Amino acid sequence: VQLQASGGGLVQPGGSLRLSCVASGFGWDSLAIGWFRQRPGKEREGVACITRSDGRTYYADSVKGRFTMSRDKAKNTAYLEMNDLKPEDTAVYYCATAKEFLLHPRNWAQAGWGSWGQGTLVTVSS
C-alpha cells in the first residue's frame, strides 16, 4: 500500500491548485482516500475525503465550498481541487487511506487513517 501525493506549489491568495494522490500496491475497493494538512505550528487536521465505491465526500468546515474531492477509479487516483485559496491554507498536505465503513459524517477525520503519503507543500502568499 503506497500513496504518492503531488501538485503542491506557491499560489497567490484567491488562486487555485489541484492535488493528486495516486494509490498503488492494492485495490482500494472498500477504501476511502483522505487529505489532511499540517499548518505551521498546528496539529494535523482532516481536510476532505472520498470513498472509492460511491464517491461519497466529507469536508472540513473551513474548506467547504472552496475545495472539492474527486476520484478516478481507473487511475487509482484521488484529487483535491482547491479554489479561492487563503494564506491560512498554507500547509503540508498528506493523503491517507481508511476503510469506508469507518467513515461517519461527524468524525470521518478520526477513522483510523493510515498508509500516509509523503506530503506536498502548498504555500498561499502574495
N, C-alpha and C positions, 0 to 999 in steps of 0.2 A: 504494500500500500504506500504509494508516494504521491505527493501533491506538489505541483510546481506553480507558484504564483508569479505573475508578471503584469506589467502595464503601468507601474507607478512612474512618477516623474514630478516635475515642477510645473505648476499651473497657477495662473492668476485667479484671484477671487472672482467668482461668477463663472469660471471656466468648467470644463468637463474632462473626465478621464474614464477609460474603461479598463477595469482589471480583469484578468483571466486566471482561472485555476484549472489546470489540466490534471486529471486523475489517471494514474497508471498502476498496473500491477494487480488490479482486481476489477470485478464487475460491480458497480455500485448500484445494483438493482433496488436494494432496500435501504439505501443510504441517502443522507442529505449532505450537502456541502454548505458550509457557513463561512462568512467573512467576519473576522474580528480585527480590532485595531488596538494599538497601544500608543497613546499620545505621550509626549514628553512629560515625565513626572507623574503619569497616571497609570492605573491598572488596566490590564487588557479588558476590552469590552466587546460585546457582540454587536455587530452592525446589521447583518442580514443573513438569511439562509434560504435554501430552496431544496425541495425534495425531488429526487430523480423521477419517482414514479408518476406523480401527478402535477409537478411544478408548483406545489404549494409554497408560498413565501411568507416570511415573517421579517419584520424590520424593527430596528430600534426607533424610538420616538424621535430622536434627534436627526434621523435621516429620512423619515417618511416624507414622500412627495418629492424628494430630490434624488434618491438612489433607487435603482431597480435591478433586481437579480433575474437572470435567465439562465437556461442551460441548453446545451446541445448534446443530446444523448449519444449521437453517432460519434461525436468527437470527444466524449467523456470530459466535457469542459463546462464549467460554470462561469458566468460573467457577472460583474458588478459594474453597472453603468452609473457613474456619479456625475450629477449635474448641479449647477449652482453651488459650486464648492466654496467653502468658507475657510478662513485661516484655522479655525478650530477643528477642521477635518484633517489637519496635518498629523500624520501618524505613520507607523509601520503597519501595513495591512497584511494579515495572515489568513490563509484558508485552512479549513479542517473538515473532518467528516464526523457524522454521528448517525446512529440508527434512526430511521424515520419514526419508528413507533415511540421513541423517547421525546419527540418534539411536542410541545404544548404551547399555545399562543402566548401565555404569560411568562413562561420560564424556558423558552427554547434555548437561550444562551447558556443554560446550565445542563444541557442534555448529554453530558459525557463525551464531549468533543475530543478527537484525537487525530493522529496522523498529520500533525501540523506541517504545513509547507514552510519555506524558508523566509517568507515575508518580502514585501515590496514597499518601498518608501514613497509616500505621497506627501508633497510639500505644496501648500497653498500660500502663496505670497506674491505681493506686488513688487 
